[in-house]
């Protein structure tokens, strides 16, 4: 009989409905380290071709999933994310590799059929941490855990779908990986505890030029903040372009980022330096015009995305413990807004205890 810890990969089910916000119950009783979501659907364009890829060729196919939430015991929402922005994060965390199936784009011409089949991994362990098992969803002693997915439609894929474009055969299957037989205590008698890797987002419109456009990142909630992904999205003609041109590439000193709490600064950097650090830390560069690329040729240095890893070498103790700050943590952006509809998305990665009661 096996008495040691072991990894179990298990089928957890298929969503019965794919319209609006839908739940799927997750198995409990062990430590959940990841979920894999396999999304399949068919696009048939017909005689009237669709116009405008939402978020471009790289991110379009995943737009059918509008939001993912993970809720524990009906009390603690540990993840609340937009999948396209999480896919940007994953591309960096996996050193420039696209998620499985994302290299196959939708055929936008008339009278075409595209079968989309991609798999999105949700990592609850600390994927870039020095100790990966510092985090996990510890479902030992938990009554219930749910995965909620909000499904979209044709307007989430195309700026103008066209009268003859159809969406069919939507299916979302889920598998999970668990650490089984994790003991309550280690050999020294200390409790074995897994912290929560929390992912959530802040969305805020940009409506004018501002050399100190301010976003409240944390109001001293007590989490240990370890990374931020800032993404600038410009909507033109109803199409999300994911563009930062004219916003952060203007005159000298435009594009500055500052992360601060009162008089304490954690980051003072220009946009080009943020991009340079991300390439140095995250990407494996292939020889395609000197740009980091996936083997299929898709660019993985994503336009409009600025990633900030706040730790040193993945060490949790070098994150920002927001409960110890003297003032709210703020991101200040020196942006050169011109016109149009522009949104700033900030995805936060933080570590904290699971917040569930008896």
ZAMI-727855 format. One record per residue (C-alpha): x, y, z; residue in three letters. Coordinates in steps of 0.05 Angstrom, whole numbers, padded with zeros to 5 digits, always signed. Example, Ala and Ser with C-alpha at 12.3 -4.5 7.8 and 13.67 -1.06 7.14 Angstrom:
<atoms>
+00246-00090+00156ALA
+00273-00021+00143SER
</atoms>
This chain:
<atoms>
+00000+00000+00000UNK
+00026+00069-00019UNK
+00038+00112+00042UNK
+00078+00169+00012UNK
+00051+00232-00022UNK
+00035+00223-00095UNK
+00007+00263-00153UNK
-00062+00247-00179UNK
-00086+00274-00246UNK
-00162+00265-00252UNK
-00220+00283-00297UNK
-00265+00331-00260UNK
-00320+00339-00311UNK
-00350+00379-00369UNK
-00391+00442-00363UNK
-00464+00424-00374UNK
-00481+00494-00400UNK
-00437+00543-00439UNK
-00479+00607-00435UNK
-00465+00660-00384UNK
-00434+00645-00315UNK
-00433+00570-00300UNK
-00406+00529-00241UNK
-00368+00464-00237UNK
-00357+00429-00170UNK
-00285+00408-00156UNK
-00262+00348-00116UNK
-00239+00365-00046UNK
-00198+00329+00008UNK
-00128+00339-00022UNK
-00082+00395-00045UNK
-00101+00421-00115UNK
-00040+00444-00153UNK
-00070+00459-00221UNK
-00131+00455-00266UNK
-00129+00446-00342UNK
-00187+00473-00383UNK
-00196+00446-00453UNK
-00239+00493-00495UNK
-00268+00470-00561UNK
-00315+00505-00609UNK
-00329+00514-00684UNK
-00332+00579-00722UNK
-00366+00578-00791UNK
-00361+00644-00828UNK
-00411+00634-00885UNK
-00417+00685-00941UNK
-00405+00747-00898UNK
-00335+00745-00868UNK
-00327+00774-00797UNK
-00287+00838-00788UNK
-00238+00854-00733UNK
-00201+00805-00688UNK
-00215+00821-00615UNK
-00147+00828-00581UNK
-00112+00806-00644UNK
-00091+00739-00673UNK
-00052+00717-00613UNK
-00108+00724-00561UNK
-00172+00720-00602UNK
-00189+00646-00593UNK
-00191+00649-00517UNK
-00239+00707-00516UNK
-00298+00658-00513UNK
-00279+00651-00439UNK
-00295+00718-00408UNK
-00280+00705-00335UNK
-00253+00650-00289UNK
-00267+00648-00214UNK
-00246+00598-00161UNK
-00288+00598-00097UNK
-00274+00558-00034UNK
-00330+00540+00016UNK
-00372+00595-00016UNK
-00331+00645+00024UNK
-00263+00657-00008UNK
-00254+00676-00081UNK
-00180+00661-00092UNK
-00180+00674-00167UNK
-00221+00725-00207UNK
-00189+00736-00274UNK
-00199+00749-00348UNK
-00169+00689-00385UNK
-00137+00730-00441UNK
-00097+00770-00391UNK
-00078+00707-00353UNK
-00056+00677-00420UNK
-00008+00736-00427UNK
+00020+00720-00358UNK
+00027+00646-00376UNK
+00065+00662-00439UNK
+00118+00697-00397UNK
+00118+00646-00341UNK
+00131+00591-00392UNK
+00188+00629-00425UNK
+00152+00651-00488UNK
+00113+00587-00503UNK
+00040+00594-00523UNK
-00012+00553-00488UNK
-00029+00488-00525UNK
-00073+00502-00585UNK
-00068+00577-00585UNK
-00023+00576-00646UNK
-00083+00557-00688UNK
-00121+00621-00706UNK
-00192+00631-00732UNK
-00198+00636-00809UNK
-00229+00704-00820UNK
-00247+00697-00894UNK
-00316+00679-00921UNK
-00342+00608-00926UNK
-00291+00578-00878UNK
-00296+00530-00819UNK
-00247+00534-00760UNK
-00246+00482-00704UNK
-00214+00514-00643UNK
-00182+00467-00592UNK
-00139+00498-00538UNK
-00120+00480-00466UNK
-00111+00532-00412UNK
-00072+00512-00349UNK
-00090+00545-00283UNK
-00031+00540-00235UNK
-00045+00545-00161UNK
+00026+00528-00141UNK
+00080+00581-00145UNK
+00100+00572-00218UNK
+00159+00621-00214UNK
+00174+00615-00140UNK
+00238+00590-00110UNK
+00197+00536-00076UNK
+00140+00517-00122UNK
+00102+00481-00067UNK
+00098+00543-00023UNK
+00029+00551-00053UNK
-00028+00505-00070UNK
-00103+00502-00059UNK
-00106+00463+00005UNK
-00174+00429+00002UNK
-00161+00383+00061UNK
-00220+00392+00108UNK
-00256+00437+00058UNK
-00331+00425+00046UNK
-00336+00452-00025UNK
-00297+00484-00081UNK
-00324+00512-00146UNK
-00296+00534-00212UNK
-00339+00587-00244UNK
-00331+00604-00318UNK
-00367+00660-00355UNK
-00377+00643-00428UNK
-00380+00695-00483UNK
-00405+00695-00555UNK
-00389+00719-00626UNK
-00382+00792-00605UNK
-00326+00772-00558UNK
-00288+00742-00617UNK
-00301+00793-00673UNK
-00312+00868-00678UNK
-00367+00855-00729UNK
-00386+00781-00733UNK
-00427+00786-00796UNK
-00497+00759-00809UNK
-00474+00689-00831UNK
-00421+00675-00778UNK
-00441+00620-00729UNK
-00413+00591-00665UNK
-00426+00517-00649UNK
-00401+00456-00613UNK
-00377+00494-00551UNK
-00348+00448-00499UNK
-00304+00459-00437UNK
-00272+00398-00404UNK
-00233+00402-00338UNK
-00177+00360-00309UNK
-00141+00373-00243UNK
-00077+00352-00210UNK
-00076+00338-00135UNK
-00023+00320-00084UNK
-00053+00262-00046UNK
-00037+00237+00024UNK
-00004+00301+00047UNK
+00006+00292+00122UNK
-00019+00343+00172UNK
+00051+00352+00201UNK
+00123+00344+00178UNK
+00175+00300+00213UNK
+00190+00355+00262UNK
+00118+00361+00282UNK
+00106+00427+00246UNK
+00040+00435+00209UNK
+00046+00429+00133UNK
+00014+00492+00107UNK
+00002+00515+00035UNK
-00008+00589+00021UNK
-00058+00613-00031UNK
-00033+00641-00097UNK
-00085+00695-00107UNK
-00098+00726-00176UNK
-00145+00784-00186UNK
-00151+00847-00228UNK
-00162+00921-00228UNK
-00193+00955-00289UNK
-00193+01030-00297UNK
-00208+01076-00357UNK
-00156+01126-00382UNK
-00191+01190-00403UNK
-00136+01242-00409UNK
-00061+01253-00408UNK
-00032+01251-00338UNK
+00039+01247-00314UNK
+00016+01214-00249UNK
-00044+01171-00269UNK
-00056+01134-00204UNK
-00082+01064-00192UNK
-00093+01039-00121UNK
-00061+00970-00122UNK
-00073+00951-00049UNK
-00104+00984+00011UNK
-00059+00950+00063UNK
-00100+00886+00061UNK
-00042+00844+00088UNK
-00027+00802+00026UNK
+00044+00790+00002UNK
+00045+00821-00067UNK
+00094+00787-00114UNK
+00078+00811-00185UNK
+00037+00857-00228UNK
+00018+00855-00302UNK
-00003+00922-00331UNK
-00038+00920-00398UNK
-00061+00979-00441UNK
-00120+00966-00486UNK
-00145+01016-00538UNK
-00213+01003-00569UNK
-00219+01028-00641UNK
-00282+01016-00681UNK
-00308+00966-00629UNK
-00244+00924-00634UNK
-00198+00915-00574UNK
-00129+00928-00603UNK
-00086+00917-00541UNK
-00044+00976-00563UNK
+00002+01023-00525UNK
+00025+01067-00583UNK
+00013+01140-00568UNK
+00005+01123-00494UNK
+00074+01105-00470UNK
+00119+01120-00529UNK
+00110+01195-00532UNK
+00158+01250-00513UNK
+00220+01241-00470UNK
+00203+01213-00401UNK
+00134+01190-00423UNK
+00122+01118-00403UNK
+00148+01122-00332UNK
+00121+01074-00280UNK
+00126+01085-00205UNK
+00103+01036-00151UNK
+00101+01069-00083UNK
+00070+01071-00014UNK
+00075+01140+00016UNK
+00148+01158+00013UNK
+00172+01087+00001UNK
+00186+01068-00072UNK
+00190+00997-00100UNK
+00196+01013-00174UNK
+00216+01075-00214UNK
+00224+01054-00286UNK
+00212+01073-00358UNK
+00170+01030-00404UNK
+00230+01008-00446UNK
+00267+00985-00384UNK
+00206+00945-00361UNK
+00204+00910-00429UNK
+00279+00898-00426UNK
+00276+00867-00357UNK
+00218+00822-00378UNK
+00256+00797-00439UNK
+00318+00784-00397UNK
+00280+00748-00342UNK
+00225+00711-00380UNK
+00239+00698-00453UNK
+00279+00650-00495UNK
+00294+00689-00559UNK
+00288+00654-00626UNK
+00320+00682-00688UNK
+00260+00717-00720UNK
+00279+00789-00729UNK
+00310+00787-00660UNK
+00242+00783-00627UNK
+00221+00730-00576UNK
+00174+00682-00612UNK
+00137+00618-00603UNK
+00160+00561-00649UNK
+00098+00574-00692UNK
+00122+00645-00704UNK
+00073+00683-00660UNK
+00103+00742-00623UNK
+00106+00731-00548UNK
+00131+00800-00528UNK
+00060+00824-00523UNK
+00043+00894-00546UNK
+00012+00935-00490UNK
+00036+00888-00434UNK
+00084+00910-00379UNK
+00102+00856-00328UNK
+00132+00872-00260UNK
+00162+00815-00218UNK
+00169+00846-00149UNK
+00211+00790-00119UNK
+00284+00773-00124UNK
+00295+00705-00155UNK
+00226+00681-00137UNK
+00237+00687-00062UNK
+00172+00700-00025UNK
+00205+00740+00031UNK
+00225+00793-00021UNK
+00152+00809-00040UNK
+00114+00869-00014UNK
+00077+00853+00052UNK
+00021+00904+00044UNK
-00002+00899+00116UNK
+00065+00930+00138UNK
+00059+00991+00093UNK
+00047+01061+00120UNK
+00000+01080+00063UNK
-00038+01048+00005UNK
+00005+01017-00049UNK
-00003+01057-00114UNK
+00020+01050-00186UNK
+00034+01117-00219UNK
+00036+01119-00295UNK
+00062+01177-00337UNK
+00016+01167-00397UNK
+00009+01208-00460UNK
-00064+01195-00475UNK
-00087+01222-00543UNK
-00159+01200-00558UNK
-00205+01140-00562UNK
-00228+01089-00511UNK
-00170+01064-00470UNK
-00170+01017-00410UNK
-00114+00999-00363UNK
-00118+00928-00335UNK
-00073+00909-00276UNK
-00071+00836-00256UNK
-00043+00824-00186UNK
-00008+00762-00161UNK
-00004+00756-00086UNK
+00004+00704-00032UNK
-00039+00698+00030UNK
-00073+00647+00076UNK
-00137+00614+00055UNK
-00195+00655+00085UNK
-00249+00605+00104UNK
-00285+00594+00169UNK
-00315+00532+00201UNK
</atoms>
